[in-house]
């Protein structure tokens, strides 16, 4: 009888294993004040800076503030998640976890849950600051702004988990930002309406999730009620986040044989 090669245990999503993974990640982050500051304070500081950059033109802040309210959480969650996950890979923590009866789905869902909790806090702080302290004037409900900001943060988390599989060092993880985030930032409609771009660039922007995040924010900015376009935008952003999380689970592997 021939021996079977060892495989990474794979199982259906288990709630107790998922929450245990999330609790472990949160305990580690609690002892890293710089990461907590980057997650929770930097988006708020950027919004304050933006508000007073346009101090003489509040209307300009109203026009772009809502869009950046979704973009800032996406960028910070991408950076922190990719670096934190890669640190666990290079330190051997993921190697040891994958040797245990812990499914890939449990592991990815646990990381997503932990960073998702931080994303909720981050999005609530940034939205509350922009609307109630900095005077961001929106026609729709601030709760819809919060929803889009949260989905953007979760998308950043999913992208960070995904790209960490392809980086060998924290420096390489940061290098993915120009490739993954910057093109979306340029083509999302923040600097110029997407229909005014070159047709080829507009077609590219139509498949980038950040475009729909910005469109969703703009829908809240200009419409008092929830529109069909807003629903489409949030569903696309949420769907992209779930798709990238699934890809992250598919690329999760042990470093050694």
N, C-alpha and C positions, 0 to 999 in steps of 0.2 A: 504494500500500500504506500503510495507517495504522499508526502506531507504537503499540505496546502500552504501557500504563501500568506503571511500575515497581512491583514487589511485593516484600514481605518474603520472603526465601528461606525455604522450609520444607522440611525433609528428615526422614528417619527418624532416630531416636535413634542418635547416633554416639558410641562409647565414648571415642575420643581427644579429640573436641571437648568432651564432657561433663567429662572429668577435667581438661582444660586450663582450662575455666571454673571448676571447683571450686578448682584450684590458685591461680588468680588471686585469687579471693575470699579464700582463706585467707591469702595473702600480704598482702592489704590489712588483714585483721583482725589480723594479727600486729603491725602497727604502730599498733594502736588499743588500748592497755592498758585504757582505761576500759570498752570494750565487752567485752573478755575478762573483766574483773572482774565486770561485770554478768552475764555468761553463767555463769561458773563459781563465783563466790564468793557472790553474793547469795542463790541458793536455799539454799546451805549455812548462811549466816548466819541466814536466816529460820527454818530448822529448829532451829538452836541457840536462837534467841530463843524460839521456840514451846515447846521442851522446858523451858526454865526459867521461862516464864510459868506452866506447869502443874507446877512443881517439887513442889508439895504434893499433886498428883493425877496420878501417872504413868499411871493407867488412862485418863485423858482424853487424854493425849498419844498413847497407843496407839490410841485410837479414831479420832482425827482426823489423826494424823501420817502415816499411810499415804495417806490421801486427798490431803493437801497435798503429799506427796512426788510426786504426779503433777500437781498443779495448778501448783505453783511453776515447774517447767520449761516448762510450756505457756505461762504468762504471759510469762516472760522471753524465750523464743524468739520469741514473737509480737512483742514490742516491738522486739527487736534486728533481727529479719529484716525487719519492715516498714520500719523507719527506714533500715537499711543499703541495702535494695533501692531505696527511694525516693531516697536520696542518689545512687545510680547513675543513676536516671532523670533527675533534675533537673540533674545534672552533664553529661549528654550521653553518658555511657559506654554506656548501653544503646542509644542512638541509633546510635552508631558500630558496636556489635557487631551490631545487626540489619541493618546495611548490608553485613556480611560474609557469607560462605557458612556461616552458623551457624543451625541450625534453632531454632524456639521450644522444642521439646522438649529440645534440647541445653542451651539456656540455663537453662531452669527446672530441669532435672535437675542441672545443674552447681551452681546455687545450693543446691538441696536437698541435694546430696551434701556440699557444704562445711559447711553448717549442721548437717547430720546427723552429721558427724564430731564437731563441737562438742557436739551433743546427747548423743552416746554418752559423752563425757568428763563432761559435766555430770551426766547421770543416774547414772553410776557413782559419782561423788564424793558426790552427795546420798544415794544409797541406802546406800553404805558407811558414811557418817557417821551416818545415822539408825539403821541396824541394829546396827553394831558399836561405835560410840562413844556414841551417845545412848540406846542400849538400847531401841529400838523393838521391842516384842514382837509378832511375827507367827507365826501357826500354820504357814503355808505356806513355801515356799522363797523366800529373798531374791532369787533369780535371777528369779522371776516378778514380784516387785516392780520389779526393774530393767527387765524387758521392758515393763511397763506405763508406767513413767516414761519410757522411751525413746520409745515410741509417742506418748505425750502431748507430748513435746518435738518430735517430728517433725510432729505435728498443729499445734502452735504455729507451727512453721516454715512449713508449708503455708498456714495462715491469714494469716501475715504477708506472704508473697509475694503472696497473692491481694488483700488489702486495699490493698497499696501501689499497685495499678493505679488506685485511685479517689481517691488523695490527691494534692494539689498541693504540699504542703509537709510537712516533718517534724512540725510541730505538728498538721496534719490527720491524719497517720498515728497519732499518739498519741490523737487524739480518737476514733478508731475503737475504742479499747479499751473504753470504756463501752458501745458498741453491740454489740461482738462477744464480749467476754470476760465483762463483769459479769453479764449475764442468765444465762449458763451457770453462773457461780459461784454465783449465788443459787438456781438451780433444780437443781443437780447432786446434791443430797442431802447436802451437807456440813453444813448448818445444821439440817435436819430431814429425816426419811425422805421420799422422794418420794411414797409412797402416802398420806401424811398431808397432802399439799398439796391445795389446791382442785383439783377434777378437771380444770379447764381448764389450770391450770399444770402438773399432772402430765402431761397430754397434750403440752404444749409440751416438757417436760423429756425426754419419750420420744424426741424427734427431735434432741436436742442431744448432740454427741459427748462433752462433758465428763461427762455423766451416766454414760456407760458406762465412762469412765476411772475415775471414783470407784467404780462398782460392781465393776470389775475389781480395784481395790486392796482393797476390802472382802472380796472372795472369797478373796484371799490371806491377808488378816488373820484370817479365821475358819475356813478349811479347809486341812487338811494336804495334800490332793491337788489336782491340777488338775481343776476341775469343768467341766461343759458350759457353765454360765453364764459362767465365766471365759473360755473359748474364744470364746463368742459376743461377749463384751465386747471382747476384743482384736481380733477380726476387724472389728467395727464401727468401732473407733477407727482401725485401719489402713486400712479401706476409705474412711472419711471423709477421711483424710489424702491418699490417692491421688486421690480425687474433687476435693478442693480444689486439689491440684497441677494436675490437668487443667484446671480452671477458670482457674487462674492462667496456664497456657499459652494458653488461649483468649482471655484479656483482654490478653495481652502485645501491645503495638502501638507503633509509632513515634509520637513526639509531633508530628512534622512530616510534611507530605505528600511 
